[in-house]
Amino acid sequence: EINPIVTHIKDLRTRTDALRGTFDYEGKSEQLAEVSLELEDPDVWNNPDRAQELGKERASLEAVVGGIDKIGDEIDDADGLLELAVEEDDEGTLEDVLAELAA
């Protein structure tokens, strides 16, 4: 019976979407792009304090954006494995999906 697994994956997607809203994923993602562009400008390194401040800001933004991206990727991987397990009627792969969701 895969219905509980499908329901769990849908629940995880809903929770991940909630995290995107709570942590302003879109805004932080845009901010990360801007900060990264600024750090690519060689002149920014003429002001070490500003460069350090931007580096810290980038690290903080990457933690949020990267963390949420990683969660989304892992959910996608579990969903793909579930599809494969169903198509192949493969109990071993189904167990892998359950293990991945439990992690």
C-alpha positions in Angstrom: 0.0 0.0 0.0 1.6 3.2 -1.2 -1.1 5.7 -0.3 0.4 6.6 3.1 3.7 7.3 1.4 2.1 9.4 -1.3 0.3 11.3 1.4 3.5 11.8 3.4 5.3 13.1 0.3 2.4 15.6 -0.3 2.6 16.7 3.3 6.3 17.2 3.1 5.8 19.4 0.0 3.2 21.4 1.8 5.5 21.9 4.8 8.4 22.9 2.5 6.1 25.5 0.8 5.3 26.8 4.2 9.0 27.1 5.0 9.5 29.1 1.8 6.9 31.6 3.0 8.1 31.7 6.6 11.7 32.3 5.7 10.9 34.6 2.7 12.6 32.1 0.3 12.0 34.2 -2.8 13.3 37.4 -1.2 16.3 35.7 0.2 17.0 34.0 -3.1 17.0 37.4 -4.9 19.1 38.9 -2.1 21.6 36.1 -2.5 21.9 36.8 -6.2 22.5 40.5 -5.6 25.1 39.9 -2.8 26.9 37.3 -5.0 27.0 39.8 -7.9 28.4 42.4 -5.6 31.1 40.0 -4.3 32.1 39.3 -7.9 33.0 43.0 -8.4 36.8 43.3 -7.9 36.3 46.8 -6.4 34.4 45.4 -3.4 37.7 44.0 -2.1 39.1 47.5 -1.8 36.9 47.8 1.3 37.7 44.8 3.4 35.0 45.5 6.0 32.3 45.7 3.3 33.6 42.5 1.7 33.5 40.7 5.0 30.0 42.0 5.7 28.8 40.8 2.3 30.5 37.4 2.8 28.7 36.9 6.1 25.4 37.9 4.5 26.0 35.5 1.6 26.7 32.7 4.1 23.5 33.4 6.0 21.4 33.6 2.8 22.9 30.4 1.4 22.1 28.6 4.6 18.4 29.4 4.2 18.1 29.1 0.4 20.4 26.1 0.2 18.7 24.3 3.1 15.2 24.7 1.6 16.5 23.7 -1.9 18.0 20.6 -0.4 14.8 19.6 1.3 12.9 20.1 -1.9 15.5 18.0 -3.8 15.3 15.2 -1.3 11.5 15.1 -1.6 11.7 15.0 -5.4 14.2 12.2 -5.1 11.9 10.2 -2.8 9.0 10.8 -5.2 11.0 9.6 -8.1 12.1 6.5 -6.3 8.5 5.8 -5.4 7.4 6.1 -9.0 10.2 3.7 -10.0 9.2 1.2 -7.2 5.6 1.2 -8.3 6.5 0.8 -12.0 8.9 -2.0 -11.3 6.9 -3.5 -8.4 10.1 -3.4 -6.5 9.8 -3.9 -2.7 13.5 -3.0 -2.2 13.2 0.4 -3.8 10.0 1.0 -1.8 12.0 0.3 1.4 14.6 2.8 0.1 11.9 5.4 -0.3 10.7 4.8 3.3 14.2 5.1 4.6 14.8 8.3 2.7 11.6 9.8 4.1 12.5 8.8 7.6 15.9 10.5 7.4 
